Amino acid sequence: MRFKMIALALMVCIGAMAQKKNWNTKPYPYNNPVVKHMYTADAAPHVMPDGRVWMVTSVDHEEGGNYATMHSYHTFSSTDMVNWTDHGEVLSVWDVLGDDKEPEGEDWALWAPDMIYRNGKYYLYFPVRILHKDHGYDEKKRKTESYIAVAVADAPDQRFKVINPKIEGTRGIDPAVFIDDDDQPYLYYGSHYGAKLKENMYELDGKPVHMKVDDEHFMEAIWMNKREGKYYVSYHAHYGKPIDPENPDDPNRLKSLLNYGVSDNPLGPFKYGGTLNYELGVNVNEGPKLPGYDYVPWRLYQSNHGGIVEYHGKEYLFYHTSALSSWRQDEFKGPGTWTQRSVCIDEIKYKPDGTIVPVQQTLTGVEKVEEKQAFEIQLNDAELQGAKRDRKGIVSNAKKACLLFDDVDLGSGYYYFGCKVKQAANAKVEVRLDHMEGLLLGALSLSPESSTINKGIAETFLRGAKGKHTLCIVILNEEENEIKLSDFRVFAGNAN
């Protein structure tokens, strides 16, 4: 047994230093991971205005080379959470550098990104990580710097253009972007920092907040999710390494977990909630076993990175493993290469009190989502309070006006609200359920320029828009300037 342990430990160490060839071309035999033709990691999923789930991912190099060879991002989309379309590379390190070579003595890499839609544009947030070679590569002695940048495109399958190569005030990796129901965008990054974003989406609005998030265990990979009025922040916890092959569940070793905290405020403080995702490969009882052991081959590699999306009534965790690498290199006879990761998806379930049940990692993956409802619902024949109609739409100069649309069937979920802005002022348009003070689903922030931005089309993400309800559009206009709106609709209820 001792010889077996030493041999396996040696195999893992050698695998970390030298890249095995991906020689096995047989079709991967399971559903998880969901992308099988290349190595993907750090998935960031969101429902976009076309009704599809889109994810942007880091790319691990086919020939290995550790994290320093992460140089590009791909986007993928799905209508059913099972079949994913690769839309190709959308940004590379060379787009950031503006040149085809790195500065002398520096290694540049692009790590975990996030992407979101706002007012006709798609914004890609990504960390630039620079290692200074003259200090070496040893973890304790190396010198690095990292910060957050942002790029923009007209569509998530197009090439992104860098619009801010370094967001002032940011330091660290793993950005996550979140737009709250009141239309306020936030950026999270690094060692649990959070900050409001300006309306332009590429500058911080005020000083970042060092949030109270499990300070003892928080390491990286922050993600923000909102459910039933509560803010759930998830993160990768500090872990001990390496894993002892004979005792992978050693209670005295810190585990590579995704943990989470809960708050009533998007900037915290967050109360520790528990574990969202166990170490990779834990409790995966189906599929292959590492020869001589009672666990899957990728159980011995550590790291954890999560992204969460709700889609037609279920929530899903996106994470990554080295299962595909293990298959392509050793046909599951070895652990694979950890820096050749692949995105997996499994369902998140909650207890009645809002506590998350730790995700059951599977090789089967999730069930197909099949929705037959209409892509959009045109909102017509509103009951008006504090507003009137003219031939161009709805006109209001009241401090508070309301449009009530009765019996709107939102089915299993509609994810966006939009309208045409004919004339605008500094105001807010809220989308609420049932009455003027009902559940807030989303909001639009208007300015005098709104009639010219995105061809006058204003749109916002909706959270919790499902079932049959009266839909209440509330116009808040403190300055009482005249506002003209038309073409109200909810959309992205099905893949377009």
N, C-alpha and C positions, 0 to 999 in steps of 0.2 A: 504494500500500500504506500509505503514511504517513497519508493522509487516512482510509482505512478504519480504521486503528488509533485515530486520534484520535476519529473518530465513534463507534466502539464503546466506547471508554473513557468518552466523554461520556454515552453511553446508560446505561452501568452506574452512573455517578455520579448521574445524574438519577434513575434507578430507585431508588437508595438514599435519595434525599431526598423524592421524590414518589411517591405510590401510583398505579399504573396500575389501571384498572378491569378486573375479572374478567368480561369480556363473552362469552367463548366458552362456549357451553352444550353443545357436542358432547360425546358420551361420551369420556372419556379412553381412548386406544387400547391401553394396556399394563397389565400386572398390578402392576408396581411404579410408584408407591406403592400400598399396600394399602387406604388410606382415601381416597376420591375426592370425597366430598360436602362436605368441610370441610378446613381446614388443621390438621394435627397435627404435633407435634414432640416430641423428648426422650422417646421411648417407653421404658417400664420394664416388661419382660415377666416373668411368673412363672406356673408351673403352679399352679392353685388346687385345692381339695378336690373340685370338681365335675369334675375331669379336663380342663377347658378351659385353654387359655393365655389369660391376661388381661394386658392392658397398660393402664397409665394414661399419658396423654399431656398435655403442655402444649397450649394452643390458640393459634394465631396468628390475629389478627383478620382478618376478611374484608375490611375496609377499610384494612388496613395500620396504620401508625403506629409501626413499630419495636417493640423488645422491651418498651417501657413499656406496651403495650396487651395484654400477656399477663395475663389476669385470671381464667382458669378452667382446670379439668381435666375431661377426659372419660375414661371407661373403655370398653374394647372387649374382646370375647372371640371366640375361634375354636376350633372343634373340629378343624380341618384345616390351619391355618396360612395358608390362602389366603382364605377367606371370613370377614369380620369383622363382628360385630354392634356397633353403637354403642349403648351403654347410657345415653348422655346425660351432662349435667354433674353432677358429684358434689361439687364444691367450687368456690367463687369467692372473689375477693378481698373481696367484701362479707361473706361468712361469717367471714372472718378479722378484718376491721375491726369487725364488729358494727354497721355503719352503712351508709348508702347514699352516703356521700361520703368523700373522703380528707381527712386533716388539712391545714390550710392550708399551702401551700408544699411539699407532698410529692407525689411520684408513687410509688404502690405497684404492684408487679407480682409475679406468681407464676411462677417459672421451673421448671426441670426437677425432676419429682417421682419418688417411688418408692412402691410399695405392696406389703404382704406380709400373709400370713395367720398367725395364731398363736392357738391355744386358743379358737376360736369367734369371733374378732374379726378385722377387717381394719384394718390401720394404714397411713395415708397420710402419708408424710414429704415435706415441701415447703419450699422456700426462700422467705422473704419478703424482697423486695428493695425498698428505699426510696431514692429519689433526692430530694435536697433542691434544690428549684428555684432557690433564691437563689444557688447556686454555678454555675448554668448546666449545659449538657448536653455541653460539650466533654469528651472522654475524659480529657484530662490535668488538667483543672481541676475537674471535677464532684465532688461529695461524695455518697457513698452509704453505706448500711449494709445488711447482710444477715445472716440467721441462719436456723436450721432450726426448723420447727414440726411438730406432728404432730396428725392428726385420726383418728377411729375410726368404723367403721360395722359393722353386723351382716352386711352383704353388699356385694360390690364394685360392685353396681349401685344402691346406695342413697346418699342424701345423707350425707356425712361430717360429723361434729361435731368441732370443734377441742377437744382436751383439754389441749394444752400449746402456747400461742401462741408460746413461745420456749424451746427447750431450752437450759437454762443450760449455758454452756461452749462453745456452738457459734458459729461465725462463718464466713460464706461461703455458697456456693450448691451446687447439684447433689448432694443427698443420695442415697445408695444404702444399702439395708439388706440384711444378709446373715445367715442363721442357719446356723451351722456344724453338723457332724454330731453334736457333743456337746451340742447344744441351746443354745449360747451365741449370743445375737444381737449383731451389730455394726452400728454406724452409721459410714458414710464420707461425707465432705463437704469442700467448700472446697479449700484448697491442700494436698491429700493428708493430711488428718487422718483418723484412725480411732479409734474408742472402743467399748468394750463398752457395751451397753445393759442396764439393770436389767430384772428380770422383768416390770415394769409396761409396758415398751416405750416409755415417753415420757420417761425420764431417763437421763443417762449414768451408768455405773457406774465412777467414777474419772475421772482426768484424761485428756483425749484425747492421743493419740500423734501427733506430727508424723512421719509415716512416711517412710522413705527410698525414694522412688519417682522416679527419673530427674529429680532436682531441677533440672537445667539446662533441660529441655524441658517438664515438666509444666505444664499451664495449668488445666484444669477437667474436668468430666464424668467423674468417677471411677465405676468399676463393678467389683464383685467377683464372680468366678466360681470354682468349684472343679471340678477334673477330675482323676481318678485320684490323689487325695491331694495335689495341688499347688494353690496359690492363685494365680489369675491376676487381676491388677489391670490394668484398661485405663483409658485417659484420653486427653483431647484435648491435643495438643501445641501449644506456641506456634507461631505462623505469621507470615509476612510478608505484607503487603498493600500495594496491590492486586495482583492477578494481571495480568501483561502479556499481553494477548490474543495477541500474536505469539510469546510464549515462556512459555506457562503452566507448563512443566516446568523452568523456570530452576533449575539446580542450586545457585545461590547464594541462592535465596530459601527461608526456612524454610517447610515445607509444613504444611497443615492436616490432620494425620494423627490417626488413633487408634492409639496405641502401646500396648504392654503390658509388664508385668514379672511375674516368677514368684518364688514364695517357698514355704518350708515352714511359714510362720507367717502367720496372717491379718492381723497388724499389721506384717509385714515383718521385715527389709529385703527389698526386691524387686530381683531382678537383671533388667536390661533384656533383653527377649525379642525385640523387633522391632516390625514394623508389623502391626496388625490390619486396618485399613481405610485405603486410600489416600485422597487428596483426592477430593471428590465429583465423579463423572463421569469419573474416570481409568479407562482401559481399557474403557469402555462402548462397544463397537464396534457394537452393534445400535441401531436406532432413528434419531432425527433428528440432524441436524448443524446447528450454528449457521451461518446463511448466510455463506459465504465462508471457513469454517474446518472443520478436520477433527476436531471434537470436539462433544459434546452441548452444548446451550445452557446448561445449569446448571453447566458446568465452571468458569465464571469466578467463582462465588460460593464463599465459604469458611465453614467451621465444620464440626464433626463431633461427633456425640454418639451413643454406643453403649449398647445394653442386650443382654444375652446370656441365652438360655434353651436348655436341653436338653429335647427332646420326642421320645420314642419312638425313641431311637437316633441322633438328629442334633442338632447344635447350630446355633443361628441367631443372626445379628447383626441387631438392629433399629437402624436409623439413619435420617436424614432428608435429603431433597434438595428443591430448588425445581422439580423436573420438572413437577409438577401446575400450579404457578403459571405456568411458562413456557407450558404448553398453554392455560390458561384466559385468559391475558392476550394472548399473541401467536401461539398455535397453533404453538409451537416456533420462532418467528422471532426471539425474544429470550430473555434469560436468566431472565425472571421476576423476582419480588421475593424476596430472600433471607429476609426475615422473614415469608414465607408458605411454610412448609416442610411436608413431608408424609412420613409414615413409610414406609420401605422395609424389606424383609426379604430377606436372602440367607444361604446356608449357610456355616458355618465348617468348615474342614477342618484336620486336624492331621497333621504328619509323625510317624513312629514314635517319635521322641524327645520328642514333646510340643510341638514348635515349631508355632506357628500359621502356616498358609499365608495370606498376605494375601487378604482376601475379594474374590471376583470380583463386583463390582457388576453387577446386571442389570436390565433392564426386564421380563424374563420372570418373575422372582420364583422362588419355591420350588415344589417338587412338593407336591401334596396329601398330607396324612397321613391314612391310613385304617386304623383299628384296630378289630378285631372282638372282642377279648378282653373278658371280663366286667369290669364296673365295679369290683367288689370281690371279695375272697376272704376268706371267714370261716375263721379259724384254729381248728381243733378237734383234739381227740385228741392233745394234746401229751405227750411224754415229759418227766416232771418230775424235776428235780434240785434238792433243797433247798426244795421247795415241796410242797403237798398240795392236794387238791380238797375243797371242801365244796359244799353245794347252791347257794351264791351265786357260785362261781367258783374262783379260785386264791388260796390263802392262803400267805403266807411271812413269817417273821420272821428268816430267815437273813441273814448278811452278804452272801452271794452266792447267788442261785438262778438256775436256767435252765429255760426251757421250749423244747423242741425240736419243731419242726413239720417233718416229713419231706416231701420231694418237693413243695414248693410251686412251682408254675409261675408265675413273675413275668412271663413273656412279654417284650414289648418295653419294659416299664417300669410299675411302680406307684409312685406319688409320695407316698403318705401312709400312716402307720400310726396306728391308734387303738385304744383300749380304754376300758372303763368302770371308773372308780375308785370302789369301794365304801367303802374305808377306806384312808387314806394316811398317810404320814409323810415326813420329809425323806429322799428317796431318788431314784435315777435308774433309768429303764428304758431299756436299750439294745436296738437292733435290729441283729443281726449276721448275716452269711452263714456257713453251714456249721457253725460251732462257736463256743464261748464267747469265743474270741480272734480270731474271723474279722473280715472287713471290716465296719467300722462304717458302717451306712447312715443312722442317725438316732437320736435319743434324746429321752426325755421327762424333764423335771425335775419331781418330785413334791414337794408340801408337805402339811402336815396339812389345808390348805384345798382340796386338789385335788378332793375328793369333792363340793364345792359349786360349783366354777368350771365354767362351760359345761355345767351339769347333770351334772357328774361325768364328762363325756367328755373324755379327754385325747388329743391328736393331735399328730403331728409330721411334718415333711417328710422324705422319704426320697431319698437321692442314690445312684444306682447299683443300685437294686433291679430287676434284670432277670434272665431266664434261670431254669432250674430248679435249686433249691437246698433244703437244709435251712435253715429260718429259725429263728434262735436269739434268743429274748427273754430278756435278762439283767437281773435285778433286783439292783441294788446298794443295800444297806441297812445302812450302817455302824452306825446306832443300834439296829438289830435290833428295831425296833418292828413290830407286825403290820401287814401290807399285804394288802388284798383287791382283786383285779382280775378282770375278766371281759370277755367280748365282744371278743376280740382279732380284728383284721382289718387287711388292707392294702387300700387303695382308691385311686380316681382313676386306674385303669388304662385307662379309656376315658372319653369325655365322657358325663356323666350328663344 
